[in-house]
Amino acid sequence: MTPRCPYCQSDSSDLHLKLKDYFLTQEDFEIYRCPHCGLLFTWPRPEDSELGRYYKSDEYLSHNESKKGIVPFIYNRVKRVNISNKYKIATQGTSGKRMLDFGCGVGDFILFAKQNGFNVCATDVTPTAREAASKKLGTALPSPEEVFEMPDGSFDIITMWHVLEHISHLKSQIFHLNRLIVNGGRLVLALPDYLSYDALHYQDKWAAYDVPRHLNHFDSHSLQNIFAGTQLHLVGKAPLKWDAYYISMLSEKYRGSSLSFVKGIIQGWKSNRAARKSGEYSSMVYIFEKE
């Protein structure tokens, strides 16, 4: 039976790719494309109660600052360099000072925003990540459920750095994002782009598919489709160029390549070079503003 699209509920989706959870379990998954809204989605989709086991690894770098090795070292170094770039993208041209970082991880970005004068709030679905971020910010963090109970227009800016691809209840999430942002406010989303050079090069071994942790897979067209019924409209895009190198290194590792670090650097460079013409970078930041 053809899987039903988790966003628009169409039952005519097409098989896009067969692949494995190369990161952790080696379990088999598929990715389907919905011809109506354009969303790519992971199948089967684990139940909410089962998702946690796919994150239980010291290798999961977004929640682990102590992991040793060359790739974790590069990841954490680049993360620090990227914070100021992300902050500039998220805040340039805005005046409001209330910011929510949804999916804050260990809290580095939102701490930087706080240090630059923002009134901040942050949350993450993972309790250990919330605890780490809470220590950095010096305050207890609400759960996602508590955030969704906040009043309309609570925030001037909401950032989600590589988070929307993890969301199981996409339509409900988008409803609350639209509601929580003040009129004239901004939503900033960073997402992998499956039309990028490195995605097309690595195919099923492309690390940014990251099934089943990544439940949703976007390009610019499908992303705009799922926000079409909201007051949020795409007004700008920006690349995260460093991501191409990190993703390519992991993809080479999944291929079983020798010298995966060197080959990943080469492929990351090729991906960014190709994106200068195509506009399809390995990771893209999408800026939505609310009318």
C-alpha positions in Angstrom: 0.0 0.0 0.0 1.3 3.5 -0.9 2.0 5.6 2.2 -0.2 8.6 2.9 1.6 12.0 2.9 1.9 13.1 6.5 1.2 16.7 5.5 -1.6 16.8 2.9 -2.8 13.2 3.4 -2.5 12.4 -0.3 -2.3 8.6 -0.9 -0.6 8.8 -4.4 3.0 9.3 -3.3 5.9 8.0 -5.4 9.0 6.1 -4.2 11.9 8.5 -4.3 14.7 6.4 -2.7 15.5 3.3 -0.7 18.2 3.7 2.0 19.3 2.7 5.5 19.9 4.3 8.8 23.6 4.3 8.2 24.3 6.4 11.3 23.0 4.0 13.9 20.7 1.0 13.4 21.3 -0.1 9.8 17.5 -0.5 9.5 15.9 -0.2 6.1 13.8 2.8 5.2 12.3 4.5 2.1 11.7 8.1 1.1 8.5 8.9 -0.8 7.6 12.1 -2.7 4.1 13.5 -2.5 3.0 14.8 -6.0 0.5 17.3 -4.5 2.5 19.2 -1.9 6.0 18.1 -3.0 7.1 17.0 0.4 9.6 14.1 0.6 8.9 12.0 3.7 10.5 9.0 5.5 8.7 5.7 5.5 8.0 3.9 7.8 7.7 6.8 10.3 8.5 5.6 13.8 5.9 6.3 16.4 6.7 9.2 18.7 7.4 6.8 21.5 10.0 5.0 19.4 11.8 8.0 18.0 14.0 8.4 21.1 16.0 5.2 20.5 17.3 6.6 17.2 19.0 9.4 19.0 20.6 7.3 21.7 24.2 7.5 20.6 27.3 9.5 21.7 27.9 10.0 18.0 24.9 12.3 17.7 26.9 15.5 17.6 24.3 18.2 17.9 23.7 17.1 21.6 27.3 16.1 22.4 30.1 18.5 22.9 32.6 16.1 24.4 32.9 13.5 21.5 36.5 13.1 20.4 37.9 12.6 16.8 38.5 14.7 13.7 34.9 15.0 12.5 33.5 16.0 16.0 36.4 18.5 16.3 35.5 20.1 12.9 31.8 20.0 13.7 32.3 21.9 17.0 34.8 24.4 15.5 32.6 25.2 12.6 29.6 25.4 14.9 31.3 28.2 16.8 32.2 30.0 13.5 28.7 29.6 12.2 26.9 31.1 15.2 27.7 34.8 14.3 26.8 34.1 10.7 23.5 32.6 11.7 22.8 35.4 14.1 23.4 38.0 11.3 21.0 36.1 9.0 18.3 35.8 11.6 18.4 39.3 13.0 19.5 41.6 10.1 16.9 44.3 9.4 14.7 43.5 12.5 14.0 45.5 15.6 12.1 43.2 17.8 14.0 41.6 20.7 11.9 38.5 21.6 13.5 35.4 20.2 12.6 31.7 20.5 15.1 29.1 19.4 13.0 25.9 18.8 15.2 22.9 18.8 18.0 24.7 20.6 20.3 21.7 21.2 22.9 22.6 23.8 22.1 26.3 23.6 25.1 27.9 21.9 23.1 30.0 19.4 20.5 31.3 21.8 23.2 32.1 24.3 24.9 34.2 21.7 21.6 36.0 21.0 21.1 36.7 24.7 24.6 38.1 25.0 23.7 40.5 22.1 20.7 41.9 23.9 17.8 39.6 23.0 15.1 38.5 25.4 15.4 34.8 24.7 13.4 31.6 25.1 14.5 28.2 24.0 13.3 24.6 23.9 14.3 21.2 22.7 12.4 17.9 22.6 15.4 16.2 24.2 15.5 16.6 28.0 19.3 16.3 28.1 19.8 19.0 25.5 17.3 21.3 27.4 19.3 20.7 30.6 22.6 21.6 28.9 21.1 24.7 27.4 19.4 25.6 30.7 22.8 25.7 32.4 24.3 28.0 29.8 21.3 30.4 29.9 21.0 30.3 33.7 17.2 29.6 33.6 14.9 26.6 33.3 13.6 26.0 29.7 10.0 25.2 28.8 9.1 21.9 27.0 7.9 22.2 23.4 4.4 21.5 24.8 4.6 24.5 27.1 5.9 26.7 24.3 2.8 25.7 22.3 0.6 27.0 25.1 2.1 30.5 25.0 -0.1 33.4 23.7 -0.3 34.5 20.1 2.4 36.9 19.0 4.8 35.9 21.8 7.9 36.2 19.6 9.5 38.6 17.1 11.8 35.9 15.7 11.7 32.1 15.9 14.7 30.2 14.7 14.9 26.5 13.9 18.4 25.4 12.9 18.0 22.0 11.3 14.8 21.2 13.2 11.8 21.1 10.9 13.1 18.0 9.2 12.7 16.2 12.6 9.1 17.1 13.2 6.6 14.3 13.1 3.4 16.4 13.4 4.3 19.0 10.7 0.9 20.6 10.2 0.4 21.2 13.9 3.9 22.6 14.3 3.4 25.1 11.4 0.1 26.2 12.9 1.8 27.1 16.2 4.8 28.7 14.5 2.4 31.0 12.6 0.4 31.8 15.7 3.4 32.5 18.0 5.1 35.0 15.7 4.0 38.6 15.9 2.7 40.3 12.8 5.8 41.6 11.0 7.9 39.0 12.7 10.2 36.4 11.3 10.7 32.7 11.0 14.2 31.4 10.2 14.6 27.8 9.1 17.8 26.0 8.2 17.3 22.8 6.2 19.2 20.3 4.1 18.6 20.6 0.4 18.1 17.3 -1.4 18.6 19.0 -4.7 22.2 20.0 -3.8 25.2 18.7 -5.6 26.3 16.5 -2.7 22.8 15.1 -2.3 22.7 14.1 -5.9 26.3 12.8 -5.8 25.9 10.5 -2.7 22.3 9.4 -3.4 21.2 7.0 -0.6 24.5 7.5 1.3 23.9 11.3 1.6 24.2 11.8 5.3 21.7 14.6 5.5 18.8 12.2 4.7 19.6 10.9 8.2 16.6 8.6 8.3 14.6 8.1 10.5 15.7 11.1 12.6 14.9 13.2 9.5 11.2 12.6 8.9 10.7 15.3 6.3 12.9 16.4 3.4 12.5 19.7 1.6 13.4 21.9 -1.3 12.3 25.5 -1.7 9.2 24.6 -3.7 7.8 22.1 -1.2 8.7 24.3 1.8 6.7 27.2 0.4 3.8 24.8 -0.3 3.4 23.7 3.3 3.4 27.4 4.5 0.9 28.4 1.8 -2.0 28.4 4.2 -0.3 30.6 6.8 0.6 34.3 7.0 4.3 33.4 6.7 5.8 34.2 3.3 9.3 33.4 2.0 11.3 36.6 1.6 14.9 35.5 1.5 17.4 32.6 1.4 21.0 32.2 2.4 23.5 29.3 2.2 25.3 27.6 5.1 28.4 26.7 3.1 30.3 24.9 5.8 27.6 22.2 6.0 28.6 20.8 2.6 32.0 19.8 4.0 30.7 18.1 7.2 27.8 16.3 5.3 30.2 15.1 2.6 32.7 13.8 5.2 29.9 11.8 6.9 28.6 10.6 3.5 32.1 9.3 2.6 32.2 7.5 5.9 28.8 5.8 5.1 30.3 4.8 1.7 33.1 3.1 3.6 35.7 5.3 1.9 39.3 5.4 3.0 40.5 9.0 3.5 36.9 10.1 4.1 38.0 13.4 5.6 40.0 14.4 2.5 37.4 13.1 0.0 34.7 14.9 2.0 36.6 18.2 1.8 36.9 17.8 -2.0 33.2 16.9 -2.5 32.1 19.7 -0.2 34.1 22.2 -2.2 32.6 20.8 -5.4 29.1 21.1 -4.0 29.6 24.8 -3.0 31.1 25.5 -6.4 28.1 24.0 -8.2 25.7 25.9 -6.0 27.1 29.2 -7.1 25.3 28.5 -10.4 22.3 26.3 -9.3 21.6 28.1 -6.0 21.1 24.7 -4.4 23.5 24.6 -1.4 23.8 21.5 0.9 22.1 23.5 3.6 19.9 26.5 3.1 18.5 29.1 5.4 14.9 30.2 4.5 13.6 33.5 5.9 9.8 33.8 6.3 8.1 37.0 7.4 4.6 37.2 8.8 2.1 39.7 7.2 
